[in-house]
């Protein structure tokens, strides 16, 4: 998969700790996620539907402990 046009960003809530994930949501039909500390490392790729379902779960508190 060609991710050369990915525009990576971190959440505004990430703070300055450096322990962040970066998201590229400007790609056609997919959302890519990577570790900000290792930008050359592994990248997870989700369909936009999967990403929306994940964000919906976060908003609904499905992952809260």
C-alpha positions in Angstrom: 0.0 0.0 0.0 1.3 3.4 -1.0 1.3 5.7 2.0 3.6 8.3 0.5 0.8 11.0 0.5 -0.1 10.3 4.2 -0.3 13.5 6.2 0.4 12.4 9.8 -0.9 14.2 12.8 -1.1 13.7 16.5 -4.0 14.5 18.8 -4.1 18.0 20.3 -4.6 16.1 23.6 -1.3 14.2 23.3 0.7 16.7 25.3 4.4 16.9 25.2 5.3 13.4 26.7 6.1 12.0 23.2 4.1 8.9 23.9 1.6 9.4 21.0 0.2 7.7 18.0 0.0 9.5 14.7 -3.0 9.2 12.4 -3.2 9.8 8.6 -6.9 10.2 7.7 -6.4 12.0 4.4 -6.0 8.8 2.4 -8.7 7.3 0.1 -10.8 4.7 2.0 -8.3 4.0 4.7 -6.9 5.4 7.9 -3.3 4.7 8.9 -1.9 4.7 12.4 1.7 4.6 13.6 3.8 5.2 16.7 5.2 8.8 16.8 8.4 7.6 18.4 9.0 5.1 15.5 7.8 6.8 12.3 9.7 4.3 10.2 8.2 1.3 12.1 5.0 -0.7 11.6 1.9 1.1 10.4 -1.6 -0.2 11.1 -4.2 0.4 8.3 -7.9 0.4 8.9 -10.9 0.9 6.6 -12.7 4.1 7.2 -15.7 2.1 8.5 -13.4 0.2 11.0 -11.9 3.5 12.1 -15.4 5.1 12.6 -16.5 2.1 14.6 -13.4 2.4 16.8 -14.0 6.1 17.4 -17.6 5.4 18.2 -16.6 2.8 20.8 -14.2 5.3 22.3 -16.9 8.0 22.5 -19.3 5.5 24.0 -16.8 4.4 26.7 -16.6 0.8 25.5 -12.8 0.7 26.3 -12.9 2.5 29.7 -11.8 0.4 32.6 
